Amino acid sequence: MVASPTFVRDKYYTRRILKTIRRRRALPQISDAELVVMKVVWEKAPITANQVVEALERQRRWKPKTVHTLLRRLVHKGALDFDKKGREHQFRPLVNSADYTHAASRSFLSRFFDGEVAPFLARFLEREKLSRPEIEELRRILDGKQK
């Protein structure tokens, strides 16, 4: 059995983090490793620390301590919250998956393509081979945007 992580739970600290996030209206910066953890939580929330560890041991072969550290960081950043149920911590996301994906996409476009979608698509499609169904799906999406 995997030991549960040590978290200092202070309701005032949690409120302060949430106020800061709301005030900034910016999503927390999430590292690549933290994003792997977030994907598991988004998919299975609410989820215990041990369940996250089990899911990631199979996927990434990470040690429990690594996963607990990432969970702790995500709580500190305001991306996750948890409730303590007995000896276990149940995690739930405070950041919506769709919102995070959109913000990360916008950030990428801003850094590399001055926020423009068309130059990105043009550059991407120059080097990628798309199947007929993928092309049809892109056409359907673009046609839907014109309406």
C-alpha positions in Angstrom: 0.0 0.0 0.0 1.2 3.5 -0.9 1.5 6.1 1.9 -0.5 9.2 1.4 1.3 12.5 0.9 1.7 15.0 3.7 -0.3 18.1 3.0 -0.7 21.1 5.3 -4.4 22.0 5.0 -5.1 25.5 5.9 -8.5 26.9 4.8 -7.2 30.4 4.8 -4.3 29.4 2.6 -6.6 27.7 0.1 -8.9 30.8 0.0 -5.9 33.0 -0.6 -4.8 30.9 -3.5 -8.3 30.9 -5.0 -8.6 34.6 -4.6 -5.3 35.2 -6.3 -6.3 33.0 -9.2 -9.6 34.7 -9.6 -8.0 38.1 -9.4 -5.4 37.3 -12.0 -7.9 35.4 -14.2 -4.9 33.6 -15.4 -4.5 29.8 -15.3 -1.6 28.4 -13.3 1.6 27.6 -15.2 1.7 23.8 -15.3 4.9 21.9 -16.2 4.8 18.9 -18.6 5.1 16.4 -15.7 2.3 18.2 -13.8 0.2 18.1 -17.0 0.5 14.3 -17.0 -1.0 14.3 -13.5 -3.7 16.8 -14.4 -4.8 14.6 -17.3 -5.4 11.7 -14.9 -7.3 13.9 -12.4 -9.4 15.5 -15.2 -10.3 12.0 -16.4 -11.1 10.4 -13.1 -11.9 13.1 -10.6 -12.5 12.9 -7.7 -9.5 10.6 -7.4 -7.3 9.6 -4.4 -3.6 10.1 -4.3 -3.1 6.4 -4.4 -5.2 6.0 -7.5 -3.2 8.7 -9.2 0.0 6.8 -8.2 -1.4 3.5 -9.6 -2.4 5.1 -12.9 1.0 6.8 -13.4 3.1 3.8 -12.2 1.7 1.9 -15.2 2.0 4.9 -17.6 5.3 6.5 -16.6 6.9 4.2 -14.1 7.1 7.1 -11.6 7.7 6.5 -8.0 5.0 7.3 -5.5 7.0 10.2 -4.0 7.3 11.8 -7.4 3.6 11.7 -8.0 2.9 13.1 -4.4 5.4 15.9 -5.1 3.6 16.8 -8.3 0.2 16.7 -6.6 1.5 18.9 -3.9 2.8 21.4 -6.4 -0.5 21.4 -8.3 -2.4 22.1 -5.0 0.1 24.9 -4.2 -0.4 26.5 -7.7 -4.2 26.4 -7.4 -4.7 23.8 -10.1 -6.0 21.1 -7.7 -7.8 21.0 -4.4 -8.3 18.1 -2.1 -10.5 16.8 0.7 -9.0 14.5 3.3 -11.2 11.4 3.8 -9.7 9.5 6.7 -6.1 8.8 5.7 -6.6 9.5 2.0 -6.6 12.7 0.0 -9.2 13.0 -2.7 -8.2 15.4 -5.5 -10.4 17.4 -7.8 -9.3 19.9 -10.5 -9.9 23.7 -10.0 -8.8 24.3 -13.5 -11.1 23.1 -16.4 -9.4 21.0 -19.0 -10.9 22.9 -22.0 -9.9 26.2 -20.5 -6.4 25.1 -19.9 -6.1 23.6 -23.4 -7.4 26.8 -24.9 -5.0 29.0 -22.8 -2.0 26.8 -23.7 -2.9 26.9 -27.4 -3.3 30.7 -27.3 0.1 31.0 -25.5 1.8 28.9 -28.1 0.2 30.9 -30.9 1.2 34.2 -29.3 4.8 33.1 -28.8 5.4 31.6 -32.2 2.8 33.1 -34.6 2.0 36.5 -33.1 -1.4 35.1 -32.0 -2.5 34.3 -35.6 -4.0 30.9 -36.4 -3.7 31.0 -40.2 0.1 31.2 -40.3 0.3 28.3 -37.8 -2.0 26.1 -39.8 -0.1 26.9 -43.1 3.3 26.1 -41.5 1.9 22.9 -39.9 0.2 21.7 -43.0 3.3 22.3 -45.1 5.0 19.4 -43.4 2.2 17.2 -42.3 0.5 14.6 -44.4 -3.3 14.5 -43.7 -5.7 11.7 -44.5 -8.8 12.4 -46.4 -11.0 12.1 -43.2 -8.8 14.6 -41.4 -9.1 17.1 -44.3 -12.9 16.6 -44.3 -13.0 17.2 -40.6 -11.0 20.4 -40.9 -13.3 21.6 -43.7 -16.3 20.8 -41.5 -14.9 22.8 -38.6 -14.0 25.8 -40.8 -17.4 25.7 -42.5 -19.0 25.7 -39.1 -17.0 28.8 -38.2 -18.3 30.7 -41.3 -22.0 30.3 -40.3 
